[in-house]
Amino acid sequence: MVRLRTKKPVMPTLRLMKVGEVASFPVERLDVVRVTANRLGTMKRREGWKFQMKTKGLLVQVTRTA
């Protein structure tokens, strides 16, 4: 049986995050999440935005740290 998942959009999800919030994505999207978090952190550097990424099992967790 194949399960169809709707993909959660990475950039809009990260943009809406407040400091301390955590978003999880499937590990298969690791490259997209890494590039997007880095890009958004660079674009918002003057505003002090920072992200931290961790992989836990089959999930990539992104935390907005600042």
mmCIF file of the N, C-alpha and C atoms, coordinates in Angstrom:
data_MODEL
# 
_entry.id   MODEL 
# 
loop_
_atom_site.group_PDB 
_atom_site.id 
_atom_site.type_symbol 
_atom_site.label_atom_id 
_atom_site.label_alt_id 
_atom_site.label_comp_id 
_atom_site.label_asym_id 
_atom_site.label_entity_id 
_atom_site.label_seq_id 
_atom_site.pdbx_PDB_ins_code 
_atom_site.Cartn_x 
_atom_site.Cartn_y 
_atom_site.Cartn_z 
_atom_site.occupancy 
_atom_site.B_iso_or_equiv 
_atom_site.pdbx_formal_charge 
_atom_site.auth_seq_id 
_atom_site.auth_comp_id 
_atom_site.auth_asym_id 
_atom_site.auth_atom_id 
_atom_site.pdbx_PDB_model_num 
ATOM 1   N N  . MET A 1 1  ? 0.843  -1.175 0.000  1.00 0.00 ? 1  MET A N  1 
ATOM 2   C CA . MET A 1 1  ? 0.000  0.000  0.000  1.00 0.00 ? 1  MET A CA 1 
ATOM 3   C C  . MET A 1 1  ? 0.893  1.245  0.000  1.00 0.00 ? 1  MET A C  1 
ATOM 4   N N  . VAL A 1 2  ? 0.612  2.165  -0.883 1.00 0.00 ? 2  VAL A N  1 
ATOM 5   C CA . VAL A 1 2  ? 1.371  3.399  -0.994 1.00 0.00 ? 2  VAL A CA 1 
ATOM 6   C C  . VAL A 1 2  ? 0.575  4.520  -0.345 1.00 0.00 ? 2  VAL A C  1 
ATOM 7   N N  . ARG A 1 3  ? 1.245  5.206  0.571  1.00 0.00 ? 3  ARG A N  1 
ATOM 8   C CA . ARG A 1 3  ? 0.592  6.343  1.222  1.00 0.00 ? 3  ARG A CA 1 
ATOM 9   C C  . ARG A 1 3  ? 1.003  7.620  0.514  1.00 0.00 ? 3  ARG A C  1 
ATOM 10  N N  . LEU A 1 4  ? 0.051  8.416  0.169  1.00 0.00 ? 4  LEU A N  1 
ATOM 11  C CA . LEU A 1 4  ? 0.345  9.697  -0.450 1.00 0.00 ? 4  LEU A CA 1 
ATOM 12  C C  . LEU A 1 4  ? 0.353  10.765 0.630  1.00 0.00 ? 4  LEU A C  1 
ATOM 13  N N  . ARG A 1 5  ? 1.434  11.514 0.665  1.00 0.00 ? 5  ARG A N  1 
ATOM 14  C CA . ARG A 1 5  ? 1.531  12.600 1.633  1.00 0.00 ? 5  ARG A CA 1 
ATOM 15  C C  . ARG A 1 5  ? 1.540  13.916 0.884  1.00 0.00 ? 5  ARG A C  1 
ATOM 16  N N  . THR A 1 6  ? 0.918  14.894 1.466  1.00 0.00 ? 6  THR A N  1 
ATOM 17  C CA . THR A 1 6  ? 1.048  16.219 0.887  1.00 0.00 ? 6  THR A CA 1 
ATOM 18  C C  . THR A 1 6  ? 2.325  16.813 1.452  1.00 0.00 ? 6  THR A C  1 
ATOM 19  N N  . LYS A 1 7  ? 3.108  17.391 0.581  1.00 0.00 ? 7  LYS A N  1 
ATOM 20  C CA . LYS A 1 7  ? 4.368  17.972 1.029  1.00 0.00 ? 7  LYS A CA 1 
ATOM 21  C C  . LYS A 1 7  ? 4.107  19.315 1.689  1.00 0.00 ? 7  LYS A C  1 
ATOM 22  N N  . LYS A 1 8  ? 4.668  19.484 2.873  1.00 0.00 ? 8  LYS A N  1 
ATOM 23  C CA . LYS A 1 8  ? 4.575  20.757 3.571  1.00 0.00 ? 8  LYS A CA 1 
ATOM 24  C C  . LYS A 1 8  ? 5.597  21.691 2.920  1.00 0.00 ? 8  LYS A C  1 
ATOM 25  N N  . PRO A 1 9  ? 5.199  22.871 2.468  1.00 0.00 ? 9  PRO A N  1 
ATOM 26  C CA . PRO A 1 9  ? 6.153  23.768 1.819  1.00 0.00 ? 9  PRO A CA 1 
ATOM 27  C C  . PRO A 1 9  ? 7.203  24.264 2.814  1.00 0.00 ? 9  PRO A C  1 
ATOM 28  N N  . VAL A 1 10 ? 8.459  24.203 2.430  1.00 0.00 ? 10 VAL A N  1 
ATOM 29  C CA . VAL A 1 10 ? 9.551  24.514 3.352  1.00 0.00 ? 10 VAL A CA 1 
ATOM 30  C C  . VAL A 1 10 ? 9.669  26.016 3.599  1.00 0.00 ? 10 VAL A C  1 
ATOM 31  N N  . MET A 1 11 ? 9.833  26.816 2.553  1.00 0.00 ? 11 MET A N  1 
ATOM 32  C CA . MET A 1 11 ? 10.059 28.260 2.727  1.00 0.00 ? 11 MET A CA 1 
ATOM 33  C C  . MET A 1 11 ? 8.913  28.942 3.476  1.00 0.00 ? 11 MET A C  1 
ATOM 34  N N  . PRO A 1 12 ? 7.654  28.760 3.088  1.00 0.00 ? 12 PRO A N  1 
ATOM 35  C CA . PRO A 1 12 ? 6.576  29.413 3.854  1.00 0.00 ? 12 PRO A CA 1 
ATOM 36  C C  . PRO A 1 12 ? 6.516  28.950 5.313  1.00 0.00 ? 12 PRO A C  1 
ATOM 37  N N  . THR A 1 13 ? 6.803  27.681 5.552  1.00 0.00 ? 13 THR A N  1 
ATOM 38  C CA . THR A 1 13 ? 6.787  27.160 6.920  1.00 0.00 ? 13 THR A CA 1 
ATOM 39  C C  . THR A 1 13 ? 7.865  27.833 7.759  1.00 0.00 ? 13 THR A C  1 
ATOM 40  N N  . LEU A 1 14 ? 9.085  27.942 7.219  1.00 0.00 ? 14 LEU A N  1 
ATOM 41  C CA . LEU A 1 14 ? 10.183 28.560 7.965  1.00 0.00 ? 14 LEU A CA 1 
ATOM 42  C C  . LEU A 1 14 ? 9.946  30.053 8.168  1.00 0.00 ? 14 LEU A C  1 
ATOM 43  N N  . ARG A 1 15 ? 9.376  30.717 7.186  1.00 0.00 ? 15 ARG A N  1 
ATOM 44  C CA . ARG A 1 15 ? 9.108  32.159 7.314  1.00 0.00 ? 15 ARG A CA 1 
ATOM 45  C C  . ARG A 1 15 ? 8.105  32.471 8.415  1.00 0.00 ? 15 ARG A C  1 
ATOM 46  N N  . LEU A 1 16 ? 7.153  31.581 8.638  1.00 0.00 ? 16 LEU A N  1 
ATOM 47  C CA . LEU A 1 16 ? 6.117  31.820 9.647  1.00 0.00 ? 16 LEU A CA 1 
ATOM 48  C C  . LEU A 1 16 ? 6.548  31.434 11.058 1.00 0.00 ? 16 LEU A C  1 
ATOM 49  N N  . MET A 1 17 ? 7.731  30.826 11.196 1.00 0.00 ? 17 MET A N  1 
ATOM 50  C CA . MET A 1 17 ? 8.179  30.355 12.511 1.00 0.00 ? 17 MET A CA 1 
ATOM 51  C C  . MET A 1 17 ? 8.554  31.513 13.424 1.00 0.00 ? 17 MET A C  1 
ATOM 52  N N  . LYS A 1 18 ? 8.216  31.376 14.679 1.00 0.00 ? 18 LYS A N  1 
ATOM 53  C CA . LYS A 1 18 ? 8.638  32.309 15.725 1.00 0.00 ? 18 LYS A CA 1 
ATOM 54  C C  . LYS A 1 18 ? 9.857  31.711 16.424 1.00 0.00 ? 18 LYS A C  1 
ATOM 55  N N  . VAL A 1 19 ? 10.579 32.528 17.172 1.00 0.00 ? 19 VAL A N  1 
ATOM 56  C CA . VAL A 1 19 ? 11.757 32.047 17.896 1.00 0.00 ? 19 VAL A CA 1 
ATOM 57  C C  . VAL A 1 19 ? 11.341 30.938 18.855 1.00 0.00 ? 19 VAL A C  1 
ATOM 58  N N  . GLY A 1 20 ? 12.064 29.817 18.802 1.00 0.00 ? 20 GLY A N  1 
ATOM 59  C CA . GLY A 1 20 ? 11.791 28.679 19.665 1.00 0.00 ? 20 GLY A CA 1 
ATOM 60  C C  . GLY A 1 20 ? 10.884 27.629 19.045 1.00 0.00 ? 20 GLY A C  1 
ATOM 61  N N  . GLU A 1 21 ? 10.231 27.936 17.948 1.00 0.00 ? 21 GLU A N  1 
ATOM 62  C CA . GLU A 1 21 ? 9.358  26.962 17.291 1.00 0.00 ? 21 GLU A CA 1 
ATOM 63  C C  . GLU A 1 21 ? 10.180 25.934 16.523 1.00 0.00 ? 21 GLU A C  1 
ATOM 64  N N  . VAL A 1 22 ? 9.616  24.737 16.400 1.00 0.00 ? 22 VAL A N  1 
ATOM 65  C CA . VAL A 1 22 ? 10.274 23.629 15.711 1.00 0.00 ? 22 VAL A CA 1 
ATOM 66  C C  . VAL A 1 22 ? 9.364  23.131 14.598 1.00 0.00 ? 22 VAL A C  1 
ATOM 67  N N  . ALA A 1 23 ? 9.952  22.917 13.422 1.00 0.00 ? 23 ALA A N  1 
ATOM 68  C CA . ALA A 1 23 ? 9.220  22.331 12.293 1.00 0.00 ? 23 ALA A CA 1 
ATOM 69  C C  . ALA A 1 23 ? 9.921  21.036 11.908 1.00 0.00 ? 23 ALA A C  1 
ATOM 70  N N  . SER A 1 24 ? 9.155  20.011 11.574 1.00 0.00 ? 24 SER A N  1 
ATOM 71  C CA . SER A 1 24 ? 9.715  18.712 11.196 1.00 0.00 ? 24 SER A CA 1 
ATOM 72  C C  . SER A 1 24 ? 9.367  18.391 9.750  1.00 0.00 ? 24 SER A C  1 
ATOM 73  N N  . PHE A 1 25 ? 10.338 17.794 9.070  1.00 0.00 ? 25 PHE A N  1 
ATOM 74  C CA . PHE A 1 25 ? 10.180 17.384 7.678  1.00 0.00 ? 25 PHE A CA 1 
ATOM 75  C C  . PHE A 1 25 ? 10.744 15.982 7.531  1.00 0.00 ? 25 PHE A C  1 
ATOM 76  N N  . PRO A 1 26 ? 10.291 15.216 6.537  1.00 0.00 ? 26 PRO A N  1 
ATOM 77  C CA . PRO A 1 26 ? 10.845 13.876 6.315  1.00 0.00 ? 26 PRO A CA 1 
ATOM 78  C C  . PRO A 1 26 ? 12.314 13.967 5.893  1.00 0.00 ? 26 PRO A C  1 
ATOM 79  N N  . VAL A 1 27 ? 13.110 12.996 6.300  1.00 0.00 ? 27 VAL A N  1 
ATOM 80  C CA . VAL A 1 27 ? 14.545 13.006 6.027  1.00 0.00 ? 27 VAL A CA 1 
ATOM 81  C C  . VAL A 1 27 ? 14.835 13.010 4.525  1.00 0.00 ? 27 VAL A C  1 
ATOM 82  N N  . GLU A 1 28 ? 13.906 12.532 3.713  1.00 0.00 ? 28 GLU A N  1 
ATOM 83  C CA . GLU A 1 28 ? 14.101 12.545 2.263  1.00 0.00 ? 28 GLU A CA 1 
ATOM 84  C C  . GLU A 1 28 ? 14.202 13.970 1.717  1.00 0.00 ? 28 GLU A C  1 
ATOM 85  N N  . ARG A 1 29 ? 13.723 14.933 2.468  1.00 0.00 ? 29 ARG A N  1 
ATOM 86  C CA . ARG A 1 29 ? 13.766 16.340 2.031  1.00 0.00 ? 29 ARG A CA 1 
ATOM 87  C C  . ARG A 1 29 ? 14.919 17.103 2.675  1.00 0.00 ? 29 ARG A C  1 
ATOM 88  N N  . LEU A 1 30 ? 15.900 16.374 3.200  1.00 0.00 ? 30 LEU A N  1 
ATOM 89  C CA . LEU A 1 30 ? 17.026 16.984 3.914  1.00 0.00 ? 30 LEU A CA 1 
ATOM 90  C C  . LEU A 1 30 ? 17.709 18.073 3.098  1.00 0.00 ? 30 LEU A C  1 
ATOM 91  N N  . ASP A 1 31 ? 18.050 17.786 1.846  1.00 0.00 ? 31 ASP A N  1 
ATOM 92  C CA . ASP A 1 31 ? 18.761 18.771 1.029  1.00 0.00 ? 31 ASP A CA 1 
ATOM 93  C C  . ASP A 1 31 ? 17.944 20.042 0.831  1.00 0.00 ? 31 ASP A C  1 
ATOM 94  N N  . VAL A 1 32 ? 16.670 19.899 0.550  1.00 0.00 ? 32 VAL A N  1 
ATOM 95  C CA . VAL A 1 32 ? 15.799 21.063 0.337  1.00 0.00 ? 32 VAL A CA 1 
ATOM 96  C C  . VAL A 1 32 ? 15.694 21.884 1.617  1.00 0.00 ? 32 VAL A C  1 
ATOM 97  N N  . VAL A 1 33 ? 15.526 21.214 2.737  1.00 0.00 ? 33 VAL A N  1 
ATOM 98  C CA . VAL A 1 33 ? 15.376 21.912 4.020  1.00 0.00 ? 33 VAL A CA 1 
ATOM 99  C C  . VAL A 1 33 ? 16.669 22.634 4.384  1.00 0.00 ? 33 VAL A C  1 
ATOM 100 N N  . ARG A 1 34 ? 17.802 21.976 4.202  1.00 0.00 ? 34 ARG A N  1 
ATOM 101 C CA . ARG A 1 34 ? 19.099 22.578 4.538  1.00 0.00 ? 34 ARG A CA 1 
ATOM 102 C C  . ARG A 1 34 ? 19.345 23.836 3.709  1.00 0.00 ? 34 ARG A C  1 
ATOM 103 N N  . VAL A 1 35 ? 19.157 23.738 2.406  1.00 0.00 ? 35 VAL A N  1 
ATOM 104 C CA . VAL A 1 35 ? 19.392 24.883 1.522  1.00 0.00 ? 35 VAL A CA 1 
ATOM 105 C C  . VAL A 1 35 ? 18.428 26.021 1.838  1.00 0.00 ? 35 VAL A C  1 
ATOM 106 N N  . THR A 1 36 ? 17.175 25.697 2.069  1.00 0.00 ? 36 THR A N  1 
ATOM 107 C CA . THR A 1 36 ? 16.164 26.722 2.336  1.00 0.00 ? 36 THR A CA 1 
ATOM 108 C C  . THR A 1 36 ? 16.428 27.432 3.663  1.00 0.00 ? 36 THR A C  1 
ATOM 109 N N  . ALA A 1 37 ? 16.767 26.684 4.704  1.00 0.00 ? 37 ALA A N  1 
ATOM 110 C CA . ALA A 1 37 ? 17.055 27.295 6.010  1.00 0.00 ? 37 ALA A CA 1 
ATOM 111 C C  . ALA A 1 37 ? 18.282 28.195 5.916  1.00 0.00 ? 37 ALA A C  1 
ATOM 112 N N  . ASN A 1 38 ? 19.302 27.749 5.200  1.00 0.00 ? 38 ASN A N  1 
ATOM 113 C CA . ASN A 1 38 ? 20.512 28.550 5.036  1.00 0.00 ? 38 ASN A CA 1 
ATOM 114 C C  . ASN A 1 38 ? 20.210 29.819 4.242  1.00 0.00 ? 38 ASN A C  1 
ATOM 115 N N  . ARG A 1 39 ? 19.452 29.671 3.176  1.00 0.00 ? 39 ARG A N  1 
ATOM 116 C CA . ARG A 1 39 ? 19.107 30.817 2.331  1.00 0.00 ? 39 ARG A CA 1 
ATOM 117 C C  . ARG A 1 39 ? 18.273 31.842 3.094  1.00 0.00 ? 39 ARG A C  1 
ATOM 118 N N  . LEU A 1 40 ? 17.262 31.382 3.816  1.00 0.00 ? 40 LEU A N  1 
ATOM 119 C CA . LEU A 1 40 ? 16.409 32.293 4.574  1.00 0.00 ? 40 LEU A CA 1 
ATOM 120 C C  . LEU A 1 40 ? 17.199 32.967 5.696  1.00 0.00 ? 40 LEU A C  1 
ATOM 121 N N  . GLY A 1 41 ? 18.069 32.212 6.367  1.00 0.00 ? 41 GLY A N  1 
ATOM 122 C CA . GLY A 1 41 ? 18.909 32.795 7.408  1.00 0.00 ? 41 GLY A CA 1 
ATOM 123 C C  . GLY A 1 41 ? 19.827 33.874 6.863  1.00 0.00 ? 41 GLY A C  1 
ATOM 124 N N  . THR A 1 42 ? 20.324 33.677 5.644  1.00 0.00 ? 42 THR A N  1 
ATOM 125 C CA . THR A 1 42 ? 21.184 34.670 5.006  1.00 0.00 ? 42 THR A CA 1 
ATOM 126 C C  . THR A 1 42 ? 20.383 35.906 4.607  1.00 0.00 ? 42 THR A C  1 
ATOM 127 N N  . MET A 1 43 ? 19.208 35.704 4.046  1.00 0.00 ? 43 MET A N  1 
ATOM 128 C CA . MET A 1 43 ? 18.371 36.831 3.616  1.00 0.00 ? 43 MET A CA 1 
ATOM 129 C C  . MET A 1 43 ? 17.899 37.669 4.808  1.00 0.00 ? 43 MET A C  1 
ATOM 130 N N  . LYS A 1 44 ? 17.671 37.029 5.947  1.00 0.00 ? 44 LYS A N  1 
ATOM 131 C CA . LYS A 1 44 ? 17.141 37.727 7.125  1.00 0.00 ? 44 LYS A CA 1 
ATOM 132 C C  . LYS A 1 44 ? 18.234 38.019 8.162  1.00 0.00 ? 44 LYS A C  1 
ATOM 133 N N  . ARG A 1 45 ? 19.482 37.958 7.743  1.00 0.00 ? 45 ARG A N  1 
ATOM 134 C CA . ARG A 1 45 ? 20.598 38.142 8.681  1.00 0.00 ? 45 ARG A CA 1 
ATOM 135 C C  . ARG A 1 45 ? 20.529 39.480 9.411  1.00 0.00 ? 45 ARG A C  1 
ATOM 136 N N  . ARG A 1 46 ? 20.179 40.545 8.727  1.00 0.00 ? 46 ARG A N  1 
ATOM 137 C CA . ARG A 1 46 ? 20.100 41.866 9.380  1.00 0.00 ? 46 ARG A CA 1 
ATOM 138 C C  . ARG A 1 46 ? 19.042 41.899 10.486 1.00 0.00 ? 46 ARG A C  1 
ATOM 139 N N  . GLU A 1 47 ? 18.036 41.059 10.355 1.00 0.00 ? 47 GLU A N  1 
ATOM 140 C CA . GLU A 1 47 ? 16.982 40.991 11.369 1.00 0.00 ? 47 GLU A CA 1 
ATOM 141 C C  . GLU A 1 47 ? 17.325 39.994 12.470 1.00 0.00 ? 47 GLU A C  1 
ATOM 142 N N  . GLY A 1 48 ? 18.457 39.297 12.329 1.00 0.00 ? 48 GLY A N  1 
ATOM 143 C CA . GLY A 1 48 ? 18.929 38.399 13.374 1.00 0.00 ? 48 GLY A CA 1 
ATOM 144 C C  . GLY A 1 48 ? 18.378 36.986 13.330 1.00 0.00 ? 48 GLY A C  1 
ATOM 145 N N  . TRP A 1 49 ? 17.797 36.566 12.208 1.00 0.00 ? 49 TRP A N  1 
ATOM 146 C CA . TRP A 1 49 ? 17.230 35.221 12.112 1.00 0.00 ? 49 TRP A CA 1 
ATOM 147 C C  . TRP A 1 49 ? 18.321 34.170 12.061 1.00 0.00 ? 49 TRP A C  1 
ATOM 148 N N  . LYS A 1 50 ? 18.139 33.089 12.818 1.00 0.00 ? 50 LYS A N  1 
ATOM 149 C CA . LYS A 1 50 ? 19.048 31.940 12.786 1.00 0.00 ? 50 LYS A CA 1 
ATOM 150 C C  . LYS A 1 50 ? 18.234 30.665 12.943 1.00 0.00 ? 50 LYS A C  1 
ATOM 151 N N  . PHE A 1 51 ? 18.720 29.606 12.312 1.00 0.00 ? 51 PHE A N  1 
ATOM 152 C CA . PHE A 1 51 ? 18.062 28.311 12.384 1.00 0.00 ? 51 PHE A CA 1 
ATOM 153 C C  . PHE A 1 51 ? 19.066 27.251 12.805 1.00 0.00 ? 51 PHE A C  1 
ATOM 154 N N  . GLN A 1 52 ? 18.573 26.212 13.473 1.00 0.00 ? 52 GLN A N  1 
ATOM 155 C CA . GLN A 1 52 ? 19.384 25.054 13.847 1.00 0.00 ? 52 GLN A CA 1 
ATOM 156 C C  . GLN A 1 52 ? 18.681 23.822 13.290 1.00 0.00 ? 52 GLN A C  1 
ATOM 157 N N  . MET A 1 53 ? 19.465 22.914 12.709 1.00 0.00 ? 53 MET A N  1 
ATOM 158 C CA . MET A 1 53 ? 18.888 21.691 12.141 1.00 0.00 ? 53 MET A CA 1 
ATOM 159 C C  . MET A 1 53 ? 19.427 20.476 12.863 1.00 0.00 ? 53 MET A C  1 
ATOM 160 N N  . LYS A 1 54 ? 18.549 19.499 13.085 1.00 0.00 ? 54 LYS A N  1 
ATOM 161 C CA . LYS A 1 54 ? 18.928 18.213 13.677 1.00 0.00 ? 54 LYS A CA 1 
ATOM 162 C C  . LYS A 1 54 ? 18.201 17.124 12.919 1.00 0.00 ? 54 LYS A C  1 
ATOM 163 N N  . THR A 1 55 ? 18.851 15.975 12.781 1.00 0.00 ? 55 THR A N  1 
ATOM 164 C CA . THR A 1 55 ? 18.148 14.820 12.228 1.00 0.00 ? 55 THR A CA 1 
ATOM 165 C C  . THR A 1 55 ? 17.883 13.859 13.373 1.00 0.00 ? 55 THR A C  1 
ATOM 166 N N  . LYS A 1 56 ? 16.645 13.426 13.479 1.00 0.00 ? 56 LYS A N  1 
ATOM 167 C CA . LYS A 1 56 ? 16.243 12.459 14.502 1.00 0.00 ? 56 LYS A CA 1 
ATOM 168 C C  . LYS A 1 56 ? 15.472 11.358 13.812 1.00 0.00 ? 56 LYS A C  1 
ATOM 169 N N  . GLY A 1 57 ? 16.100 10.215 13.676 1.00 0.00 ? 57 GLY A N  1 
ATOM 170 C CA . GLY A 1 57 ? 15.442 9.104  12.993 1.00 0.00 ? 57 GLY A CA 1 
ATOM 171 C C  . GLY A 1 57 ? 15.164 9.455  11.550 1.00 0.00 ? 57 GLY A C  1 
ATOM 172 N N  . LEU A 1 58 ? 13.922 9.424  11.172 1.00 0.00 ? 58 LEU A N  1 
ATOM 173 C CA . LEU A 1 58 ? 13.532 9.716  9.795  1.00 0.00 ? 58 LEU A CA 1 
ATOM 174 C C  . LEU A 1 58 ? 12.999 11.140 9.629  1.00 0.00 ? 58 LEU A C  1 
ATOM 175 N N  . LEU A 1 59 ? 13.316 12.007 10.591 1.00 0.00 ? 59 LEU A N  1 
ATOM 176 C CA . LEU A 1 59 ? 12.855 13.394 10.536 1.00 0.00 ? 59 LEU A CA 1 
ATOM 177 C C  . LEU A 1 59 ? 14.021 14.372 10.568 1.00 0.00 ? 59 LEU A C  1 
ATOM 178 N N  . VAL A 1 60 ? 13.825 15.497 9.929  1.00 0.00 ? 60 VAL A N  1 
ATOM 179 C CA . VAL A 1 60 ? 14.737 16.634 10.034 1.00 0.00 ? 60 VAL A CA 1 
ATOM 180 C C  . VAL A 1 60 ? 13.982 17.687 10.822 1.00 0.00 ? 60 VAL A C  1 
ATOM 181 N N  . GLN A 1 61 ? 14.559 18.105 11.946 1.00 0.00 ? 61 GLN A N  1 
ATOM 182 C CA . GLN A 1 61 ? 13.910 19.111 12.779 1.00 0.00 ? 61 GLN A CA 1 
ATOM 183 C C  . GLN A 1 61 ? 14.655 20.431 12.633 1.00 0.00 ? 61 GLN A C  1 
ATOM 184 N N  . VAL A 1 62 ? 13.909 21.477 12.335 1.00 0.00 ? 62 VAL A N  1 
ATOM 185 C CA . VAL A 1 62 ? 14.471 22.814 12.191 1.00 0.00 ? 62 VAL A CA 1 
ATOM 186 C C  . VAL A 1 62 ? 13.909 23.668 13.317 1.00 0.00 ? 62 VAL A C  1 
ATOM 187 N N  . THR A 1 63 ? 14.809 24.312 14.059 1.00 0.00 ? 63 THR A N  1 
ATOM 188 C CA . THR A 1 63 ? 14.417 25.188 15.162 1.00 0.00 ? 63 THR A CA 1 
ATOM 189 C C  . THR A 1 63 ? 14.862 26.606 14.835 1.00 0.00 ? 63 THR A C  1 
ATOM 190 N N  . ARG A 1 64 ? 13.975 27.561 14.992 1.00 0.00 ? 64 ARG A N  1 
ATOM 191 C CA . ARG A 1 64 ? 14.389 28.957 14.841 1.00 0.00 ? 64 ARG A CA 1 
ATOM 192 C C  . ARG A 1 64 ? 14.957 29.389 16.180 1.00 0.00 ? 64 ARG A C  1 
ATOM 193 N N  . THR A 1 65 ? 16.242 29.734 16.195 1.00 0.00 ? 65 THR A N  1 
ATOM 194 C CA . THR A 1 65 ? 16.925 30.049 17.445 1.00 0.00 ? 65 THR A CA 1 
ATOM 195 C C  . THR A 1 65 ? 17.017 31.542 17.713 1.00 0.00 ? 65 THR A C  1 
ATOM 196 N N  . ALA A 1 66 ? 16.853 32.369 16.706 1.00 0.00 ? 66 ALA A N  1 
ATOM 197 C CA . ALA A 1 66 ? 16.910 33.824 16.901 1.00 0.00 ? 66 ALA A CA 1 
ATOM 198 C C  . ALA A 1 66 ? 16.144 34.512 15.800 1.00 0.00 ? 66 ALA A C  1 
# 
